[in-house]
Amino acid sequence: MGENVRVLRRPAADGAPPFELSYVRTGPRTSTPALIIPGGPGLASVLPYRGLRRRAASGGLDVIMVEHRGVGRSRRDDAGRDLPPVAMRITAVLDDLAAVLDAEGVDRAHIVGSSYGSYLASSFGARHPDRVAGMLLDSALQRADDLDLERARLRALFWDADDDLARGVRRLVADGIDERVVLDVVRAAYELVGPELVEPLVRHRPGLAWRALATYATRDGSVARIPRIYEFDIVGTIAFRELHYGAPPDGRPFDPALTYAPLAGRYPAFAGEPYDLASEVARFAWPLVLLSGDRDLRTPPEIAERVARTAPDATLVRLHNGHSALDTHPMALLNAVRRLVRGQQYRLPGEEAALDRLPRTGVSASFPRLLRPLAHIDALLHTRLPGR
């Protein structure tokens, strides 16, 4: 299925230059499409999610995805220059989304957001409540100080516990492996596969599986950019200025604040969040679905549970999954979106087991199949090392 990438001219505003915003719409046309917002900030929408949109269209979903300003096809201004930091504001991104709905003649849409995209989805509800027919938050991100929940869950699993997994993590750090790298690797292994992958990783010295996960999960002082796939360099301004990605470490071991610490000097200091989403969600008058993975360490299940208690019409769906079903279990997400669009979201809690059994597709979903044999090879090589 070919895709027609559309372009919407965005005017100069608040010191930002005019530029062309790209987006795609696929599937049968309806009056209330699903506007799907991926995570990041930095993930592109047009190229990485072609397969997702194909599957969505085959299941009858009308889907819109917008290339985030500063990313991919929406990266440059009319003069061909990268958009400046002044253009990177969450409120400006939300108005981009509303402008695309206007261009498509859509009064209201089902707003679907994953991780950082869930923050945008909720913020869209706060800024443009009249444009929301329903909402799905996948791995809900709600406020910057939820970092404390992330800290507590990581430390309970990997540092404070009296078990082989935590002892292995502490041993790696004691052996001189950078604590930030250890944190990023074991978190990724746990979210993608589970403790059955973390345990062999921390049992012996880093090998092939460790290096693969480190390439996937860790950050150094350079700014990640894979053109038209993942481009953090410009939109990182939002992450630090409005979402507090540069939060100071609390001085205790195994602090997730370390993950983005190498980049903090490149971006502005935290200036405050645009909305108090913990309060705003109580005013959400539309059906709300929350997808929460039991292995999610970046947006722990406690966040989705809190939102579900606060929102007037919320349905909580628990999956055996890590972070971002959009990227790791997209078939489950699309089936949940389909239920929401049809007004059948209340069936979803009874369908959790069926959602878990759906085939896992997409690039991130393939990582477990690649990592397990690498970990097995590492174990075999490890047993042959002399003196070990």
Secondary structure, 3 states (H helix, E strand, C coil): CCCCCEEEEECCECCECCEEEEEEEECCCCCCCEEEECCCCCECCCCCCHHHHHHHHHCCCCEEEECCCCCHHHCEECCCCECCHHHCCHHHHHHHHHHHHHHCCCCCEEEEEECHHHHHHHHHHHHCHHHEEEEEEECCCCCHHHHHHHHHHHHHHHCCCCCHHHHHHHHHHHCCCCHHHHHHHHHHHHHHCCHHHHHHHHHCCCCHHHHHHHHHHCCCCCCCEECCCEEHHHHHHHHHHCCCCCCCCCCCCCCHHHCCHHHHHHCCCCCCCCCCHHHHHHHCCCCEEEEEECCCCCCCHHHHHHHHHHCCCEEEEEECCCCCHHHHCHHHHHHHHHHHHCCCHHHHHHHHHHHHHCCCCCHHHHHHHHHHHHHHHHHHHHHCCCCC
